[in-house]
Amino acid sequence: MTGDYKALKLIASSNPHIRNNEDTRAIMLDVIIALAPALVWSVYRFGPRALVAAVVSVAAAMCWEWLYRKALKKPQMLGDLSAAVTGLLLAMVCPVTLPYWMLVVGNFFAIVLVKQLYGGLGKNFMNPALAGRAALVACYASQMTSWIDPAAGYAPLNLMGVDVVTAATPMAMIGESFGDLAATYDLGQMFIGFIGGSSGEISSLCLLAGGLYLIFRKVISWHIPVAYIGTVALLALIFPNGNDPVLYMCYSVFGGGLMLGAFFMATDYVTSPVTKKGQLIFGVGCGLLTVFIRKFGSFPEGVCYSILLMNCTVWIIDKHLKPVRFGVDPAAEKAKAKEAAQK
């Protein structure tokens, strides 16, 4: 027994750390599988341009990561598929009519500035795809807020010289005139995805199916999605702006990027709390900020910024909700820390 420990092989790797035989690649592959129904539906609704945009975005994300790590002579990490997931998510939170080169710019911000400059996978403090989207909104607000009318047919692959028919998204309509929204789209259309919006946000049914797949596969837990969606639903029910409370709540939950954000963005291992209690607090915070931005912000959708803001609070949530180590007296640890601080 005395020499057995010398034969142990210890491997130091970056987070996220998981307690099973799966690696980062397997987790990311599950995320891609879970996103597939929403992507297929967007292609059905908007045409081949939605698929081309996704391919361009994924290719750009992987190219930026390869170039950065090549330039700094770091080991290549493309095989873990994290860059591919970032590129896919960024394409799915952007309008299908967004020029392809803007997706390349957004991926540069997401991969190089947000992910790699902070040390790569496991070191970024905010979700790269959402940060890329926020950068695109700041730089190209007009293109990022132009949505193709779902009744106008497929979006052309090449937009040069083509006039695209645009329409307001359900979240813009719910803020201006809920009556017009209810008259334009019934609940079934909202849930299935016969509405306007970003290519990956229109079908709550597909996103819900993908989210449940991730929970079933134990890639994510239920705590953040339930706390997030539940908070938005509860506040919409309590403050319906003079509309039918239940109907207003359903439209608030099925519209916009809530489902995509709750299941695929807020649950990111790196930028969400470690403990279950912390995840519940994180989800509630995302829900509160989403409703606040939707009601009082200049943009009708608040999912992106609510998650990014809560990403910045993860360190303090984890700090105050650290699990007690086995065999350690919490009171003694606090006294020791207090004594050290006074010296």
Backbone hydrogen bonds, N-H to C=O, Kabsch-Sander energy under -0.5 kcal/mol:
donor,donor_aa,acceptor,acceptor_aa,energy
4,D,1,M,-0.7
5,Y,1,M,-0.5
6,K,3,G,-1.0
7,A,4,D,-1.6
8,L,5,Y,-1.3
10,L,8,L,-0.7
12,A,10,L,-0.5
13,S,11,I,-0.6
27,I,23,D,-1.9
28,M,24,T,-2.7
29,L,25,R,-2.3
30,D,26,A,-1.8
31,V,27,I,-1.9
32,I,28,M,-2.3
33,I,29,L,-2.3
34,A,30,D,-2.4
35,L,31,V,-1.8
36,A,32,I,-1.1
39,L,35,L,-2.1
40,V,36,A,-2.9
41,W,37,P,-2.2
42,S,38,A,-2.0
43,V,39,L,-2.0
44,Y,40,V,-2.0
45,R,41,W,-2.3
46,F,42,S,-3.2
47,G,43,V,-1.9
49,R,155,A,-0.5
50,A,47,G,-1.5
51,L,47,G,-0.6
52,V,48,P,-2.5
53,A,49,R,-2.7
54,A,50,A,-1.7
55,V,51,L,-2.4
56,V,52,V,-2.8
57,S,53,A,-2.4
58,V,54,A,-2.5
59,A,55,V,-2.6
60,A,56,V,-2.5
61,A,57,S,-2.4
62,M,58,V,-2.3
63,C,59,A,-2.3
64,W,60,A,-2.6
65,E,61,A,-2.0
66,W,62,M,-2.3
67,L,63,C,-2.8
68,Y,64,W,-2.4
69,R,65,E,-2.2
70,K,66,W,-2.1
71,A,67,L,-2.6
72,L,68,Y,-1.9
73,K,70,K,-1.0
74,K,69,R,-3.1
80,D,77,M,-1.7
81,L,78,L,-1.7
85,V,81,L,-2.0
86,T,82,S,-2.0
87,G,83,A,-2.5
88,L,84,A,-2.3
89,L,85,V,-2.7
90,L,86,T,-2.4
91,A,87,G,-2.0
92,M,88,L,-1.7
93,V,89,L,-1.0
93,V,90,L,-0.7
94,C,91,A,-1.0
98,L,95,P,-1.7
102,M,99,P,-0.9
103,L,99,P,-1.1
103,L,100,Y,-0.5
104,V,100,Y,-1.4
105,V,101,W,-1.9
106,G,102,M,-2.7
107,N,103,L,-2.2
108,F,104,V,-1.7
109,F,105,V,-1.9
110,A,106,G,-2.3
111,I,107,N,-3.1
112,V,108,F,-1.7
113,L,108,F,-1.3
114,V,109,F,-1.7
115,K,110,A,-1.0
116,Q,111,I,-3.2
117,L,112,V,-2.0
118,Y,115,K,-0.6
119,G,116,Q,-2.0
120,G,115,K,-2.3
123,K,120,G,-2.2
124,N,120,G,-0.7
131,A,127,N,-2.3
132,G,128,P,-2.5
133,R,129,A,-2.0
134,A,130,L,-2.6
135,A,131,A,-2.1
136,L,132,G,-2.0
137,V,133,R,-2.4
138,A,134,A,-2.0
139,C,135,A,-2.0
140,Y,136,L,-3.4
144,M,140,Y,-2.1
145,T,141,A,-0.7
145,T,142,S,-0.8
146,S,143,Q,-0.9
147,W,145,T,-0.6
149,D,165,V,-3.0
152,A,149,D,-2.2
153,G,150,P,-0.6
155,A,46,F,-2.9
159,L,157,L,-0.5
162,V,159,L,-2.0
164,V,162,V,-0.7
166,T,164,V,-0.6
167,A,147,W,-2.3
173,M,169,T,-2.1
174,I,170,P,-2.6
175,G,171,M,-1.1
176,E,172,A,-1.2
177,S,173,M,-3.1
181,L,177,S,-1.6
182,A,178,F,-2.5
183,A,179,G,-1.7
184,T,180,D,-1.7
185,Y,181,L,-2.9
190,M,186,D,-2.1
191,F,187,L,-2.7
192,I,188,G,-2.6
193,G,189,Q,-2.4
194,F,189,Q,-2.1
195,I,193,G,-0.9
199,S,94,C,-1.4
200,G,92,M,-2.0
201,E,198,S,-1.5
202,I,198,S,-0.7
204,S,190,M,-0.7
204,S,202,I,-0.8
205,L,191,F,-2.4
207,L,203,S,-2.0
208,L,204,S,-2.7
209,A,205,L,-2.2
210,G,206,C,-2.3
211,G,207,L,-2.6
212,L,208,L,-2.5
213,Y,209,A,-1.8
214,L,210,G,-1.9
215,I,211,G,-2.0
216,F,212,L,-2.8
217,R,213,Y,-2.3
218,K,215,I,-1.1
219,V,214,L,-2.5
220,I,214,L,-1.1
226,V,222,W,-2.4
227,A,223,H,-2.2
228,Y,224,I,-2.8
229,I,225,P,-2.8
230,G,226,V,-2.3
231,T,227,A,-1.8
232,V,228,Y,-2.0
233,A,229,I,-2.6
234,L,230,G,-2.5
235,L,231,T,-2.4
236,A,232,V,-2.2
237,L,233,A,-2.0
238,I,234,L,-2.0
239,F,235,L,-2.8
243,N,240,P,-1.3
248,Y,244,D,-2.9
249,M,245,P,-2.3
250,C,246,V,-2.3
251,Y,247,L,-2.2
252,S,248,Y,-2.0
253,V,249,M,-1.9
254,F,250,C,-2.7
255,G,251,Y,-1.7
258,L,255,G,-0.8
261,G,257,G,-2.9
262,A,258,L,-2.9
263,F,259,M,-2.1
264,F,260,L,-2.2
265,M,260,L,-0.8
265,M,261,G,-0.9
266,A,261,G,-3.4
268,D,265,M,-1.5
272,S,269,Y,-0.7
279,Q,275,T,-2.0
280,L,276,K,-1.9
281,I,277,K,-2.1
282,F,278,G,-2.6
283,G,279,Q,-2.6
284,V,280,L,-2.3
285,G,281,I,-2.5
286,C,282,F,-2.3
287,G,283,G,-2.2
288,L,284,V,-2.6
289,L,285,G,-2.4
290,T,286,C,-2.3
291,V,287,G,-2.2
292,F,288,L,-2.2
293,I,289,L,-2.8
294,R,290,T,-2.4
295,K,291,V,-2.0
296,F,292,F,-2.5
297,G,293,I,-2.4
306,S,302,G,-2.0
307,I,303,V,-2.1
308,L,304,C,-2.0
309,L,305,Y,-2.5
310,M,306,S,-2.1
311,N,307,I,-2.2
312,C,308,L,-1.0
313,T,310,M,-1.4
314,V,311,N,-1.0
317,I,313,T,-2.0
318,D,314,V,-2.8
319,K,315,W,-1.9
320,H,316,I,-1.9
321,L,317,I,-1.0
322,K,319,K,-0.6
328,V,325,R,-2.0
333,E,329,D,-2.2
334,K,330,P,-2.3
335,A,331,A,-2.3
336,K,332,A,-2.2
337,A,333,E,-2.2
338,K,334,K,-2.5
339,E,335,A,-2.3
340,A,336,K,-2.1
341,A,337,A,-1.9
342,Q,338,K,-1.4
343,K,339,E,-0.8
